[in-house]
Amino acid sequence: MDCHICGTETQTIFTATVLKKHAALYRYCAACDHIFVEQPTWLDEAYSESIAQEDTDIAARNIFTALRLAAINYLVLGDRGHGQYVDVAGGYGLLTRLMRDLGFKYYWSDPYSKNLFARGFEYDANQGACLAISAIEVLEHTLNPLEFIEQILSTHQTSTLIFTTETFPDNAPPAAGKWGYYAFGTGQHIAFFSRKGLSLLAKRLDMHYFPLGRLHVFSKEPLVSWKLKLASHKLMVMPIALFALYWMGSLRNKDQTLIRQQTDKPQG
């Protein structure tokens, strides 16, 4: 089977059992330094619930990610309350709600999940271009990462994607029992990357790549590297995010008023 990113012939590196019953072939493209699952026929079963039961760090992940995004949006992208953003594949909407609480005009989008925390703030294409979009723990779920990124950049009219995913060492695809990120128990992770692989993917998209640990930035814009590193530094994230909140003000109360006004409108 050829690589779905570059078309190069791939090799099977191991087989595994996912969801305790489905045989899966894991293939590796040396040209892209990319691992993917061949024909994952179990995805409907894997996504019977959009959030896997074993995802116990979902709350902490969203809180810390929100702070990092706030710092990047404010310091690197220069947002002072005028930009808008979309959290693609936003799950139950927790990150969208947190970002609005921090003062950023964030919206939610996810065709496969119910919006629980950010109701009323679903993205509509009529809203126009976005300063940036986020895709948190999403890329490893995609059948064709290249097409997925091209599609979400076009749909949301943006040149910057901020995303998270765990990477494996360059040119060293992990064995089946050596990397928990394969997540055989959920059957949801089907695409895997190294930093080298993400760099090559960015080049195919004609984008710059900025690695920031588990956080990654693709942008068509030449973002300032030192600002990105400062905004994502563990000692600076909180101060910058809180300063942004102080400067811009939370949207929490404004959003509540807006929702009440919409609810109180007469029907018909």
N, C-alpha and C positions, 0 to 999 in steps of 0.2 A: 504494500500500500504506500502511495506517495504522500509526502508531507502536505497538509492542507494550507500551510503558509507559503512554502517556496516551490512545491512540486517535486522535490528531490525524493528519490527512493529511500524508504526508511527500513529499519530492522526491528524485529521483536526483541525486547530486552528481558521481558518476563511475562508470565501469566499469573493471574490472581483471581480470587473469588470475592466478588463484591456483593453486599447485602446478603451475605451468607449462602448465596445460591447461584449467582450468575458468573459464568466464566468470562474473564476479560483479558484481552491482549493489550499490553502496554508497548507502544512503539516509540522509537527514538530517531529523530532527525539530527544527524551530526552537523549538517550544514547550518541549521537554525539553533542547535543546542536546545532542542525542544522535545518534550515527552507528551504523548497524547494517547488516549484510549481509542482503539479501533472499534467503531460501530457500537457505541454504548446503548443497547436496546432497552435498558431498564430505567431510563430517565423519568418516565411518567410515574413509575413506582417510587423512585428516589425522591421525587418532588411532590409526593402526596401531601406533605407539609413543607412549606417553603423554607422553614428554618429547621435544620437538623437538631434532633434532641440532644446530641452530644456536643452541640455548640454552646458550651457553658460560659465562654468568655464574651458573649455577644454584648452584654451591657457595658462591661469595662472597655471593650474594644471600641464601641461607639463613643463613649465619653472621651477617651484619649484621642481618638481620630478626630472628633469634633474640635478639640483644642488645637491639634496640629493644623487642621484645615483653616481654622480661624486665624492662626498666626501667619500661615502662608498667604491667605487671601488678603490680609491687611498689609503685611510687610512686603511681600513679593509682587502680588498683583496690584497693589495700590488701591484696593477697594476702600472707599469711604462712605459706603451706604448706597451706591448707585448701581453696582453690578448685580446680576442675578445668576443663580446656579441651579443645577439639577443633580440630585443623587440618583444615578441610574441603577436599576435593579435594587431599589431602596428598601426592599423587605417590608417590615411593618411601619416604616417611617420614623424610627427613633432618631436616626442621624439627622434627618431633615428638621425634626422638631428641635433638637439640640442646637443646630446651626442657626435657626431662627431665634432661639433663646439667646444666642450669642450676638445677635444683631445683623445677621446676613440673610439676604433675600433668597432663601433656599427653597426649592420645590422638589417634589417626589415624583418618581416614575418607576413603575414595575408592573408589567403585564401578567406576572405570575404570582403576585402576592396581594394581600389585602392591606390597605393603608389604615393603620390603627392610630398612630400617634400624630400624624400630620394631615388629618382630614381637612379638606378645604384648600389645600396648597399643592394640588396635583398640577404638574406641568402641562401646559397647552402650547402647541406649536405657534399659536397666534401671539404668544408672549414675546417672541423674537429671540435674538441671539443671547447666548450665555457667556459670561466672562470665563467660566470654567465649569466642568462637570466632574463628578466623583463616581467611582465604581469600586466600592469597598468589598473585598473578598468576592470578586465577581469573575475575573479573567480565567481562573481555574475551573469555572463552570461552563466555559464556552466551547462549542463544537468547532468554530472557526474564529480564533481570536482576531485575526487580521480583518476579516469582514465585519466582525462585531464592533471593533473600534472605529472603522471607517463609517459604519452606519450610525453610531451614536454621536460621533463628531458632526456628521451631516445633519442629523435630525435636530440636534440642539444648537446648531450654528455656532460652534465654538472651535477654538484652536488649542485648547489646553485640557488634558485629562489627568486627573490625580487619582491614583488607584493603589490598592494594597494587594499583595500576594506574597507568599513565602517562596524564596528561590533556593535552588540547589547549587552546589559548587560548579563553576564553569567546567564544561567538558567531562563531567563526572556524574552521570545519572545514577541516583541512589538505587540500591537493590530493594526488592519488595519489602523486606522486613527491616529496613534501615531508615525509613523516613515516614513518620506518622502523617505527613501532609497528603499522602495518597488517599487517606480516609476511606479505606475499603468498606468500612461498616456503613457509610452513608450512601455511597455510589454517586455522589454529586460532583466530586473533583475528577475532571477528565482531561485537563490541560495543565502542563507544568513547565516552568521556565527557570533558567539561570539568569544572572545579570547580563552575561554575554548574549543570551538569547533575546532578552528584552531590548538590549541595545540594537541588535540586528532587526528586531521587529520595528523599532522606532525608525530605523533607516528606511525600511520598506514603506513606511508611512510618511517619509520625508519630514520627520519630527526630531526635535532634540530630546535626549533622554537624560534625566536627572535622578540617579538612585539615592534614596534617603532611608536606608535600612529596609524595612518591610513596606515603606511608603515609596511610591515611584511616581514620577511626573513625566508625561509626554507633552511636548508643546511645540507648535510651529513657531513660537516666539522665542527669541534668545534671552531667556530669563537669566537673572543675575545669580550665579551659583552661590556666592557667599551669603546672599540674603536667604536663599533656600536652606542652606546649611544652618544658618543662625535661627531661622524660624522653626526648624525641626529639631534643634538641639534640646536634649531632655531638660536642661536647666533654664532654657529660654522660652519654651513653648507656653508654659503657664503665664509668665509675665506679659508676653506679647498678646496672647489671647485675651487676657483680662484687661489690658490697656485698650485693645480694640473694642471690647464690650463697653468700657467706660466712655470711649470717644463716640461710639456709634449708638449705643443704647439698645437694650433688648427689644425684640419685636413681640415678646410674650403678651403683654397687655394690649398692644395694638391689634394683634391677631385675635385675641379674645373678643375685643369690641367688634372687629370686622365680622367674625363668625356669628355673633349675636345679631348684628344688623341683617345679615343674610338670612338667618333663621326667622327673624321677625317680619320679613317681607311677606305681604299677603300672597297667597297662592292663587294661580289662575288669572 
